[in-house]
Structure formats: structure tokens, C-alpha cells
């Protein structure tokens, strides 16, 4: 964080611990989310508001990336054989998302 943004950034981290309920590998259990047992919020640098440390933003970005770039979706045949091709596909998706796609303004 300091290398990318300097020392004037507020940064916190949340670590979630999930329960392991189904080890048999049934189809229903394989795709169901596990139950969150414990969360730990830690201040890494600066003075972030601990009540606002969450994973919502990164989970939304990951979901958007998976929906736009089918290479990251499970059980798909759209995969890259070479790492350079995979990196190019992800970079192209971020370029489209940040510079071409129109976003709704926050109210």
C-alpha cells in the first residue's frame, strides 16, 4: 500500500474464517457458500474507520470481472493455454470497464 499510495492512506484488512460442513463433494454442497464463523478486522496503516472495513467493494469487482471475462468462471471451456494470453484478456477487460463502459453516477 505504501509503495503504491504513499504513507497517507488509511488501510484496513478483514479476514473471514469459514466453516467446513460438506467434505463429500456433493453438487449441492460444492456450489453453496460456506458459513462465516469469525471475522477479524485489522488496521494495517493509517487510521481507517474500523466499522467501515468490509469486502463489499472487492467482491463486487471480482463478480463484475467474472461476469465480463468468462475465462474466470468455473466449468467453462473459454480458458487460456498461455499465461500471457490470460493476462491480456484480464487487462483488456479492465481497460474496457474503466475507459469504455458508462457507469451510473452515485446519487
N, CA, C and O atoms as a printed pandas DataFrame, in Angstrom:
     atom_number atom_name residue_name chain_id  residue_number  x_coord  y_coord  z_coord
0              1         N          UNK        A               1    0.830   -1.184    0.000
1              2        CA          UNK        A               1    0.000    0.000    0.000
2              3         C          UNK        A               1    0.875    1.249    0.000
3              4         O          UNK        A               1    0.628    2.172   -0.777
4              5         N          UNK        A               2    1.882    1.293    0.848
5              6        CA          UNK        A               2    2.726    2.481    0.918
6              7         C          UNK        A               2    3.487    2.697   -0.380
7              8         O          UNK        A               2    3.691    3.838   -0.793
8              9         N          UNK        A               3    3.908    1.623   -1.025
9             10        CA          UNK        A               3    4.632    1.756   -2.292
10            11         C          UNK        A               3    3.731    2.360   -3.375
11            12         O          UNK        A               3    4.185    3.175   -4.178
12            13         N          UNK        A               4    2.467    1.965   -3.394
13            14        CA          UNK        A               4    1.556    2.447   -4.425
14            15         C          UNK        A               4    0.911    3.784   -4.120
15            16         O          UNK        A               4    0.696    4.587   -5.028
16            17         N          UNK        A               5    0.593    4.041   -2.837
17            18        CA          UNK        A               5   -0.173    5.228   -2.481
18            19         C          UNK        A               5    0.547    6.158   -1.515
19            20         O          UNK        A               5    0.011    7.216   -1.186
20            21         N          UNK        A               6    1.727    5.807   -1.054
21            22        CA          UNK        A               6    2.419    6.629   -0.075
22            23         C          UNK        A               6    1.958    6.280    1.327
23            24         O          UNK        A               6    1.198    5.332    1.526
24            25         N          UNK        A               7    2.422    7.055    2.298
25            26        CA          UNK        A               7    2.089    6.740    3.685
26            27         C          UNK        A               7    0.830    7.456    4.163
27            28         O          UNK        A               7    0.432    7.274    5.314
28            29         N          UNK        A               8    0.194    8.257    3.325
29            30        CA          UNK        A               8   -1.007    8.989    3.718
30            31         C          UNK        A               8   -2.274    8.266    3.280
31            32         O          UNK        A               8   -3.164    8.871    2.683
32            33         N          UNK        A               9   -2.353    6.996    3.571
33            34        CA          UNK        A               9   -3.524    6.211    3.190
34            35         C          UNK        A               9   -4.031    5.451    4.414
35            36         O          UNK        A               9   -3.254    4.977    5.242
36            37         N          UNK        A              10   -5.349    5.352    4.501
37            38        CA          UNK        A              10   -5.971    4.558    5.557
38            39         C          UNK        A              10   -6.317    3.206    4.968
39            40         O          UNK        A              10   -7.055    3.121    3.985
40            41         N          UNK        A              11   -5.787    2.147    5.565
41            42        CA          UNK        A              11   -5.959    0.815    5.000
42            43         C          UNK        A              11   -6.216   -0.182    6.111
43            44         O          UNK        A              11   -5.447   -0.272    7.068
44            45         N          UNK        A              12   -7.294   -0.927    5.981
45            46        CA          UNK        A              12   -7.635   -1.968    6.938
46            47         C          UNK        A              12   -7.845   -3.279    6.214
47            48         O          UNK        A              12   -8.041   -3.306    4.999
48            49         N          UNK        A              13   -7.803   -4.358    6.960
49            50        CA          UNK        A              13   -7.938   -5.692    6.378
50            51         C          UNK        A              13   -8.947   -6.480    7.194
51            52         O          UNK        A              13   -9.001   -6.375    8.419
52            53         N          UNK        A              14   -9.750   -7.277    6.486
53            54        CA          UNK        A              14  -10.687   -8.170    7.166
54            55         C          UNK        A              14  -10.353   -9.602    6.751
55            56         O          UNK        A              14  -10.147   -9.892    5.573
56            57         N          UNK        A              15  -10.307  -10.473    7.728
57            58        CA          UNK        A              15  -10.042  -11.895    7.476
58            59         C          UNK        A              15  -11.262  -12.668    7.937
59            60         O          UNK        A              15  -11.664  -12.583    9.098
60            61         N          UNK        A              16  -11.854  -13.428    7.012
61            62        CA          UNK        A              16  -13.034  -14.224    7.337
62            63         C          UNK        A              16  -12.638  -15.687    7.488
63            64         O          UNK        A              16  -11.858  -16.213    6.694
64            65         N          UNK        A              17  -13.176  -16.331    8.501
65            66        CA          UNK        A              17  -12.966  -17.759    8.719
66            67         C          UNK        A              17  -14.276  -18.467    8.402
67            68         O          UNK        A              17  -15.323  -18.120    8.949
68            69         N          UNK        A              18  -14.216  -19.451    7.526
69            70        CA          UNK        A              18  -15.406  -20.175    7.085
70            71         C          UNK        A              18  -15.453  -21.558    7.724
71            72         O          UNK        A              18  -14.420  -22.144    8.046
72            73         N          UNK        A              19  -16.660  -22.066    7.902
73            74        CA          UNK        A              19  -16.822  -23.424    8.411
74            75         C          UNK        A              19  -16.737  -24.413    7.260
75            76         O          UNK        A              19  -17.065  -24.084    6.120
76            77         N          UNK        A              20  -16.303  -25.602    7.559
77            78        CA          UNK        A              20  -16.266  -26.675    6.566
78            79         C          UNK        A              20  -17.352  -27.656    6.979
79            80         O          UNK        A              20  -17.251  -28.316    8.013
80            81         N          UNK        A              21  -18.403  -27.745    6.146
81            82        CA          UNK        A              21  -19.529  -28.590    6.525
82            83         C          UNK        A              21  -19.645  -29.841    5.677
83            84         O          UNK        A              21  -19.956  -30.914    6.194
84            85         N          UNK        A              22  -19.393  -29.715    4.354
85            86        CA          UNK        A              22  -19.617  -30.847    3.456
86            87         C          UNK        A              22  -18.312  -31.226    2.776
87            88         O          UNK        A              22  -17.863  -30.530    1.865
88            89         N          UNK        A              23  -17.703  -32.316    3.205
89            90        CA          UNK        A              23  -16.463  -32.777    2.599
90            91         C          UNK        A              23  -16.679  -33.894    1.591
91            92         O          UNK        A              23  -15.718  -34.408    1.019
92            93         N          UNK        A              24  -17.945  -34.279    1.366
93            94        CA          UNK        A              24  -18.219  -35.378    0.447
94            95         C          UNK        A              24  -18.155  -34.947   -1.007
95            96         O          UNK        A              24  -17.976  -35.784   -1.892
96            97         N          UNK        A              25  -18.299  -33.641   -1.271
97            98        CA          UNK        A              25  -18.215  -33.160   -2.645
98            99         C          UNK        A              25  -19.504  -33.289   -3.431
99           100         O          UNK        A              25  -19.469  -33.367   -4.659
100          101         N          UNK        A              26  -20.632  -33.313   -2.756
101          102        CA          UNK        A              26  -21.893  -33.379   -3.480
102          103         C          UNK        A              26  -22.097  -32.087   -4.256
103          104         O          UNK        A              26  -21.544  -31.047   -3.900
104          105         N          UNK        A              27  -22.882  -32.156   -5.305
105          106        CA          UNK        A              27  -23.100  -30.998   -6.163
106          107         C          UNK        A              27  -23.736  -29.841   -5.404
107          108         O          UNK        A              27  -23.349  -28.689   -5.598
108          109         N          UNK        A              28  -24.693  -30.127   -4.556
109          110        CA          UNK        A              28  -25.359  -29.058   -3.808
110          111         C          UNK        A              28  -24.388  -28.364   -2.865
111          112         O          UNK        A              28  -24.409  -27.138   -2.755
112          113         N          UNK        A              29  -23.548  -29.114   -2.191
113          114        CA          UNK        A              29  -22.600  -28.533   -1.255
114          115         C          UNK        A              29  -21.421  -27.862   -1.924
115          116         O          UNK        A              29  -20.810  -26.955   -1.359
116          117         N          UNK        A              30  -21.100  -28.306   -3.130
117          118        CA          UNK        A              30  -19.941  -27.778   -3.833
118          119         C          UNK        A              30  -20.123  -26.310   -4.211
119          120         O          UNK        A              30  -19.159  -25.545   -4.170
120          121         N          UNK        A              31  -21.326  -25.908   -4.574
121          122        CA          UNK        A              31  -21.563  -24.556   -5.058
122          123         C          UNK        A              31  -22.263  -23.661   -4.045
123          124         O          UNK        A              31  -22.528  -22.494   -4.332
124          125         N          UNK        A              32  -22.564  -24.187   -2.876
125          126        CA          UNK        A              32  -23.185  -23.384   -1.830
126          127         C          UNK        A              32  -22.096  -22.667   -1.037
127          128         O          UNK        A              32  -21.039  -23.241   -0.775
128          129         N          UNK        A              33  -22.348  -21.416   -0.655
129          130        CA          UNK        A              33  -21.334  -20.716    0.133
130          131         C          UNK        A              33  -21.230  -21.288    1.533
131          132         O          UNK        A              33  -22.227  -21.711    2.119
132          133         N          UNK        A              34  -20.033  -21.298    2.058
133          134        CA          UNK        A              34  -19.814  -21.781    3.420
134          135         C          UNK        A              34  -20.251  -20.707    4.415
135          136         O          UNK        A              34  -20.345  -19.528    4.075
136          137         N          UNK        A              35  -20.513  -21.131    5.634
137          138        CA          UNK        A              35  -20.939  -20.208    6.683
138          139         C          UNK        A              35  -19.724  -19.498    7.265
139          140         O          UNK        A              35  -18.706  -20.128    7.552
140          141         N          UNK        A              36  -19.836  -18.176    7.438
141          142        CA          UNK        A              36  -18.762  -17.401    8.054
142          143         C          UNK        A              36  -18.839  -17.601    9.561
143          144         O          UNK        A              36  -19.859  -17.298   10.180
144          145         N          UNK        A              37  -17.771  -18.107   10.146
145          146        CA          UNK        A              37  -17.737  -18.400   11.569
146          147         C          UNK        A              37  -17.188  -17.208   12.360
147          148         O          UNK        A              37  -17.693  -16.879   13.433
148          149         N          UNK        A              38  -16.155  -16.569   11.818
149          150        CA          UNK        A              38  -15.489  -15.494   12.549
150          151         C          UNK        A              38  -14.915  -14.485   11.566
151          152         O          UNK        A              38  -14.475  -14.858   10.478
152          153         N          UNK        A              39  -14.917  -13.196   11.944
153          154        CA          UNK        A              39  -14.260  -12.162   11.165
154          155         C          UNK        A              39  -13.314  -11.393   12.077
155          156         O          UNK        A              39  -13.631  -11.108   13.232
156          157         N          UNK        A              40  -12.146  -11.063   11.533
157          158        CA          UNK        A              40  -11.162  -10.275   12.265
158          159         C          UNK        A              40  -10.812   -9.054   11.431
159          160         O          UNK        A              40  -10.364   -9.185   10.292
160          161         N          UNK        A              41  -11.016   -7.860   11.995
161          162        CA          UNK        A              41  -10.659   -6.618   11.322
162          163         C          UNK        A              41   -9.367   -6.087   11.924
163          164         O          UNK        A              41   -9.228   -5.994   13.144
164          165         N          UNK        A              42   -8.419   -5.738   11.050
165          166        CA          UNK        A              42   -7.108   -5.280   11.478
166          167         C          UNK        A              42   -6.768   -3.984   10.758
167          168         O          UNK        A              42   -6.988   -3.868    9.552
168          169         N          UNK        A              43   -6.238   -3.016   11.482
169          170        CA          UNK        A              43   -5.736   -1.785   10.873
170          171         C          UNK        A              43   -4.306   -2.054   10.419
171          172         O          UNK        A              43   -3.448   -2.419   11.222
172          173         N          UNK        A              44   -4.058   -1.869    9.119
173          174        CA          UNK        A              44   -2.734   -2.126    8.564
174          175         C          UNK        A              44   -1.900   -0.852    8.585
175          176         O          UNK        A              44   -0.753   -0.876    9.033
176          177         N          UNK        A              45   -2.454    0.259    8.110
177          178        CA          UNK        A              45   -1.746    1.529    8.110
178          179         C          UNK        A              45   -2.751    2.669    8.185
179          180         O          UNK        A              45   -3.892    2.525    7.745
180          181         N          UNK        A              46   -2.339    3.780    8.732
181          182        CA          UNK        A              46   -3.214    4.941    8.847
182          183         C          UNK        A              46   -4.221    4.790    9.965
183          184         O          UNK        A              46   -4.003    4.056   10.929
184          185         N          UNK        A              47   -5.342    5.508    9.816
185          186        CA          UNK        A              47   -6.400    5.485   10.829
186          187         C          UNK        A              47   -7.758    5.252   10.173
187          188         O          UNK        A              47   -8.596    6.153   10.189
188          189         N          UNK        A              48   -8.005    4.068    9.595
189          190        CA          UNK        A              48   -9.303    3.819    8.973
190          191         C          UNK        A              48  -10.392    3.635   10.025
191          192         O          UNK        A              48  -10.119    3.250   11.162
192          193         N          UNK        A              49  -11.627    3.917    9.626
193          194        CA          UNK        A              49  -12.785    3.660   10.484
194          195         C          UNK        A              49  -13.023    2.152   10.486
195          196         O          UNK        A              49  -13.389    1.580    9.460
196          197         N          UNK        A              50  -12.817    1.511   11.627
197          198        CA          UNK        A              50  -12.901    0.046   11.716
198          199         C          UNK        A              50  -14.294   -0.451   11.353
199          200         O          UNK        A              50  -14.427   -1.564   10.843
200          201         N          UNK        A              51  -15.332    0.336   11.601
201          202        CA          UNK        A              51  -16.699   -0.085   11.280
202          203         C          UNK        A              51  -16.940   -0.146    9.775
203          204         O          UNK        A              51  -17.890   -0.791    9.332
204          205         N          UNK        A              52  -16.096    0.513    8.984
205          206        CA          UNK        A              52  -16.287    0.532    7.533
206          207         C          UNK        A              52  -15.366   -0.434    6.791
207          208         O          UNK        A              52  -15.391   -0.473    5.561
208          209         N          UNK        A              53  -14.563   -1.207    7.500
209          210        CA          UNK        A              53  -13.707   -2.206    6.856
210          211         C          UNK        A              53  -14.596   -3.369    6.422
211          212         O          UNK        A              53  -15.219   -4.026    7.255
212          213         N          UNK        A              54  -14.651   -3.623    5.100
213          214        CA          UNK        A              54  -15.510   -4.684    4.584
214          215         C          UNK        A              54  -14.933   -5.218    3.281
215          216         O          UNK        A              54  -13.934   -4.707    2.776
216          217         N          UNK        A              55  -15.565   -6.239    2.749
217          218        CA          UNK        A              55  -15.116   -6.835    1.497
218          219         C          UNK        A              55  -16.061   -6.535    0.340
219          220         O          UNK        A              55  -15.891   -7.079   -0.751
220          221         N          UNK        A              56  -17.044   -5.688    0.560
221          222        CA          UNK        A              56  -18.073   -5.440   -0.450
222          223         C          UNK        A              56  -17.500   -4.936   -1.768
223          224         O          UNK        A              56  -17.894   -5.411   -2.833
224          225         N          UNK        A              57  -16.573   -3.977   -1.711
225          226        CA          UNK        A              57  -16.050   -3.395   -2.938
226          227         C          UNK        A              57  -15.255   -4.405   -3.762
227          228         O          UNK        A              57  -15.424   -4.496   -4.978
228          229         N          UNK        A              58  -14.393   -5.154   -3.096
229          230        CA          UNK        A              58  -13.581   -6.124   -3.835
230          231         C          UNK        A              58  -14.445   -7.288   -4.326
231          232         O          UNK        A              58  -14.197   -7.815   -5.410
232          233         N          UNK        A              59  -15.448   -7.696   -3.554
233          234        CA          UNK        A              59  -16.341   -8.765   -4.008
234          235         C          UNK        A              59  -17.156   -8.316   -5.221
235          236         O          UNK        A              59  -17.391   -9.109   -6.132
236          237         N          UNK        A              60  -17.589   -7.058   -5.243
237          238        CA          UNK        A              60  -18.317   -6.521   -6.402
238          239         C          UNK        A              60  -17.407   -6.492   -7.625
239          240         O          UNK        A              60  -17.831   -6.850   -8.724
240          241         N          UNK        A              61  -16.142   -6.062   -7.435
241          242        CA          UNK        A              61  -15.202   -6.019   -8.559
242          243         C          UNK        A              61  -14.903   -7.428   -9.074
243          244         O          UNK        A              61  -14.830   -7.641  -10.284
244          245         N          UNK        A              62  -14.731   -8.389   -8.167
245          246        CA          UNK        A              62  -14.489   -9.773   -8.589
246          247         C          UNK        A              62  -15.687  -10.329   -9.353
247          248         O          UNK        A              62  -15.517  -11.019  -10.358
248          249         N          UNK        A              63  -16.896  -10.033   -8.883
249          250        CA          UNK        A              63  -18.101  -10.503   -9.565
250          251         C          UNK        A              63  -18.199   -9.894  -10.960
251          252         O          UNK        A              63  -18.498  -10.596  -11.926
252          253         N          UNK        A              64  -17.951   -8.608  -11.067
253          254        CA          UNK        A              64  -18.001   -7.942  -12.369
254          255         C          UNK        A              64  -16.964   -8.533  -13.312
255          256         O          UNK        A              64  -17.254   -8.762  -14.486
256          257         N          UNK        A              65  -15.769   -8.780  -12.816
257          258        CA          UNK        A              65  -14.720   -9.367  -13.644
258          259         C          UNK        A              65  -15.117  -10.759  -14.119
259          260         O          UNK        A              65  -14.916  -11.088  -15.288
260          261         N          UNK        A              66  -15.679  -11.586  -13.229
261          262        CA          UNK        A              66  -16.105  -12.935  -13.624
262          263         C          UNK        A              66  -17.224  -12.885  -14.655
263          264         O          UNK        A              66  -17.255  -13.714  -15.565
264          265         N          UNK        A              67  -18.139  -11.933  -14.533
265          266        CA          UNK        A              67  -19.250  -11.856  -15.470
266          267         C          UNK        A              67  -18.812  -11.341  -16.840
267          268         O          UNK        A              67  -19.372  -11.744  -17.860
268          269         N          UNK        A              68  -17.822  -10.460  -16.871
269          270        CA          UNK        A              68  -17.366   -9.906  -18.147
270          271         C          UNK        A              68  -16.301  -10.765  -18.809
271          272         O          UNK        A              68  -16.200  -10.795  -20.036
272          273         N          UNK        A              69  -15.517  -11.451  -18.019
273          274        CA          UNK        A              69  -14.414  -12.248  -18.552
274          275         C          UNK        A              69  -14.692  -13.715  -18.237
275          276         O          UNK        A              69  -14.390  -14.185  -17.140
276          277         N          UNK        A              70  -15.253  -14.419  -19.174
277          278        CA          UNK        A              70  -15.718  -15.786  -18.945
278          279         C          UNK        A              70  -14.570  -16.753  -18.639
279          280         O          UNK        A              70  -14.819  -17.873  -18.194
280          281         N          UNK        A              71  -13.352  -16.351  -18.863
281          282        CA          UNK        A              71  -12.216  -17.224  -18.554
282          283         C          UNK        A              71  -12.101  -17.485  -17.059
283          284         O          UNK        A              71  -11.472  -18.460  -16.645
284          285         N          UNK        A              72  -12.703  -16.624  -16.247
285          286        CA          UNK        A              72  -12.594  -16.748  -14.793
286          287         C          UNK        A              72  -13.778  -17.463  -14.168
287          288         O          UNK        A              72  -13.846  -17.587  -12.945
288          289         N          UNK        A              73  -14.704  -17.930  -14.977
289          290        CA          UNK        A              73  -15.891  -18.614  -14.469
290          291         C          UNK        A              73  -15.620  -20.109  -14.390
291          292         O          UNK        A              73  -14.946  -20.674  -15.252
292          293         N          UNK        A              74  -16.137  -20.730  -13.373
293          294        CA          UNK        A              74  -15.962  -22.179  -13.232
294          295         C          UNK        A              74  -16.650  -22.928  -14.359
295          296         O          UNK        A              74  -17.616  -22.449  -14.952
296          297         N          UNK        A              75  -16.137  -24.095  -14.634
297          298        CA          UNK        A              75  -16.753  -25.028  -15.588
298          299         C          UNK        A              75  -16.994  -24.409  -16.961
299          300         O          UNK        A              75  -18.074  -24.557  -17.533
300          301         N          UNK        A              76  -15.996  -23.722  -17.484
301          302        CA          UNK        A              76  -16.133  -23.135  -18.804
302          303         C          UNK        A              76  -15.041  -23.680  -19.719
303          304         O          UNK        A              76  -13.991  -24.123  -19.254
304          305         N          UNK        A              77  -15.298  -23.641  -21.002
305          306        CA          UNK        A              77  -14.276  -24.082  -21.944
306          307         C          UNK        A              77  -13.494  -22.898  -22.520
307          308         O          UNK        A              77  -12.630  -23.091  -23.375
308          309         N          UNK        A              78  -13.786  -21.678  -22.064
309          310        CA          UNK        A              78  -13.055  -20.496  -22.513
310          311         C          UNK        A              78  -11.877  -20.279  -21.568
311          312         O          UNK        A              78  -11.981  -19.518  -20.607
312          313         N          UNK        A              79  -10.775  -20.937  -21.837
313          314        CA          UNK        A              79   -9.609  -20.813  -20.977
314          315         C          UNK        A              79   -8.399  -20.456  -21.826
315          316         O          UNK        A              79   -8.408  -20.636  -23.044
316          317         N          UNK        A              80   -7.367  -19.953  -21.179
317          318        CA          UNK        A              80   -6.133  -19.599  -21.869
318          319         C          UNK        A              80   -5.094  -20.678  -21.622
319          320         O          UNK        A              80   -4.876  -21.088  -20.481
320          321         N          UNK        A              81   -4.457  -21.137  -22.682
321          322        CA          UNK        A              81   -3.399  -22.128  -22.530
322          323         C          UNK        A              81   -2.100  -21.472  -22.075
323          324         O          UNK        A              81   -1.265  -22.106  -21.430
324          325         N          UNK        A              82   -1.936  -20.188  -22.420
325          326        CA          UNK        A              82   -0.719  -19.464  -22.061
326          327         C          UNK        A              82   -1.046  -18.377  -21.055
327          328         O          UNK        A              82   -2.085  -17.723  -21.146
328          329         N          UNK        A              83   -0.149  -18.188  -20.094
329          330        CA          UNK        A              83   -0.340  -17.170  -19.065
330          331         C          UNK        A              83   -0.401  -15.771  -19.682
331          332         O          UNK        A              83   -1.168  -14.928  -19.216
332          333         N          UNK        A              84    0.391  -15.514  -20.715
333          334        CA          UNK        A              84    0.370  -14.203  -21.361
334          335         C          UNK        A              84   -0.993  -13.913  -21.989
335          336         O          UNK        A              84   -1.455  -12.772  -21.958
336          337         N          UNK        A              85   -1.635  -14.921  -22.553
337          338        CA          UNK        A              85   -2.971  -14.739  -23.134
338          339         C          UNK        A              85   -3.993  -14.434  -22.046
339          340         O          UNK        A              85   -4.878  -13.599  -22.237
340          341         N          UNK        A              86   -3.874  -15.104  -20.914
341          342        CA          UNK        A              86   -4.773  -14.863  -19.789
342          343         C          UNK        A              86   -4.603  -13.439  -19.264
343          344         O          UNK        A              86   -5.587  -12.738  -19.030
344          345         N          UNK        A              87   -3.356  -13.018  -19.082
345          346        CA          UNK        A              87   -3.093  -11.656  -18.600
346          347         C          UNK        A              87   -3.642  -10.619  -19.568
347          348         O          UNK        A              87   -4.195   -9.607  -19.137
348          349         N          UNK        A              88   -3.502  -10.853  -20.861
349          350        CA          UNK        A              88   -4.010   -9.918  -21.864
350          351         C          UNK        A              88   -5.532   -9.840  -21.818
351          352         O          UNK        A              88   -6.096   -8.754  -21.955
352          353         N          UNK        A              89   -6.201  -10.960  -21.629
353          354        CA          UNK        A              89   -7.663  -10.967  -21.563
354          355         C          UNK        A              89   -8.167  -10.205  -20.341
355          356         O          UNK        A              89   -9.140   -9.456  -20.437
356          357         N          UNK        A              90   -7.518  -10.388  -19.202
357          358        CA          UNK        A              90   -7.921   -9.669  -17.993
358          359         C          UNK        A              90   -7.631   -8.180  -18.140
359          360         O          UNK        A              90   -8.456   -7.351  -17.756
360          361         N          UNK        A              91   -6.468   -7.827  -18.692
361          362        CA          UNK        A              91   -6.122   -6.418  -18.898
362          363         C          UNK        A              91   -7.103   -5.753  -19.858
363          364         O          UNK        A              91   -7.497   -4.606  -19.645
364          365         N          UNK        A              92   -7.494   -6.458  -20.901
365          366        CA          UNK        A              92   -8.466   -5.926  -21.854
366          367         C          UNK        A              92   -9.807   -5.687  -21.171
367          368         O          UNK        A              92  -10.475   -4.691  -21.452
368          369         N          UNK        A              93  -10.207   -6.586  -20.279
369          370        CA          UNK        A              93  -11.454   -6.409  -19.552
370          371         C          UNK        A              93  -11.396   -5.167  -18.668
371          372         O          UNK        A              93  -12.344   -4.381  -18.654
372          373         N          UNK        A              94  -10.298   -4.972  -17.927
373          374        CA          UNK        A              94  -10.175   -3.791  -17.066
374          375         C          UNK        A              94  -10.139   -2.507  -17.885
375          376         O          UNK        A              94  -10.705   -1.494  -17.476
376          377         N          UNK        A              95   -9.485   -2.542  -19.025
377          378        CA          UNK        A              95   -9.442   -1.372  -19.907
378          379         C          UNK        A              95  -10.851   -1.017  -20.379
379          380         O          UNK        A              95  -11.242    0.150  -20.340
380          381         N          UNK        A              96  -11.608   -2.009  -20.821
381          382        CA          UNK        A              96  -12.992   -1.778  -21.241
382          383         C          UNK        A              96  -13.826   -1.231  -20.094
383          384         O          UNK        A              96  -14.560   -0.257  -20.266
384          385         N          UNK        A              97  -13.717   -1.852  -18.924
385          386        CA          UNK        A              97  -14.543   -1.467  -17.780
386          387         C          UNK        A              97  -14.242   -0.034  -17.332
387          388         O          UNK        A              97  -15.159    0.722  -17.013
388          389         N          UNK        A              98  -12.966    0.339  -17.310
389          390        CA          UNK        A              98  -12.578    1.652  -16.800
390          391         C          UNK        A              98  -12.687    2.775  -17.825
391          392         O          UNK        A              98  -12.925    3.920  -17.442
392          393         N          UNK        A              99  -12.522    2.486  -19.118
393          394        CA          UNK        A              99  -12.448    3.550  -20.108
394          395         C          UNK        A              99  -13.576    3.548  -21.137
395          396         O          UNK        A              99  -13.802    4.580  -21.769
396          397         N          UNK        A             100  -14.287    2.457  -21.336
397          398        CA          UNK        A             100  -15.315    2.395  -22.373
398          399         C          UNK        A             100  -16.727    2.309  -21.796
399          400         O          UNK        A             100  -17.639    2.960  -22.304
400          401         N          UNK        A             101  -16.915    1.531  -20.764
401          402        CA          UNK        A             101  -18.250    1.309  -20.211
402          403         C          UNK        A             101  -18.744    2.546  -19.468
403          404         O          UNK        A             101  -17.995    3.175  -18.721
404          405         N          UNK        A             102  -20.006    2.883  -19.682
405          406        CA          UNK        A             102  -20.594    4.003  -18.944
406          407         C          UNK        A             102  -21.093    3.500  -17.597
407          408         O          UNK        A             102  -21.663    2.413  -17.501
408          409         N          UNK        A             103  -20.876    4.288  -16.571
409          410        CA          UNK        A             103  -21.262    3.929  -15.213
410          411         C          UNK        A             103  -22.315    4.914  -14.736
411          412         O          UNK        A             103  -22.307    6.093  -15.088
412          413         N          UNK        A             104  -23.225    4.387  -13.918
413          414        CA          UNK        A             104  -24.232    5.271  -13.335
414          415         C          UNK        A             104  -23.588    6.156  -12.283
415          416         O          UNK        A             104  -22.730    5.712  -11.521
416          417         N          UNK        A             105  -24.009    7.409  -12.251
417          418        CA          UNK        A             105  -23.478    8.336  -11.235
418          419         C          UNK        A             105  -24.127    8.026   -9.896
419          420         O          UNK        A             105  -25.306    7.678   -9.830
420          421         N          UNK        A             106  -23.347    8.154   -8.832
421          422        CA          UNK        A             106  -23.878    7.951   -7.489
422          423         C          UNK        A             106  -24.742    9.151   -7.107
423          424         O          UNK        A             106  -24.423   10.298   -7.422
424          425         N          UNK        A             107  -25.831    8.856   -6.428
425          426        CA          UNK        A             107  -26.732    9.945   -6.018
426          427         C          UNK        A             107  -26.447   10.371   -4.619
427          428         O          UNK        A             107  -27.104   11.275   -4.104
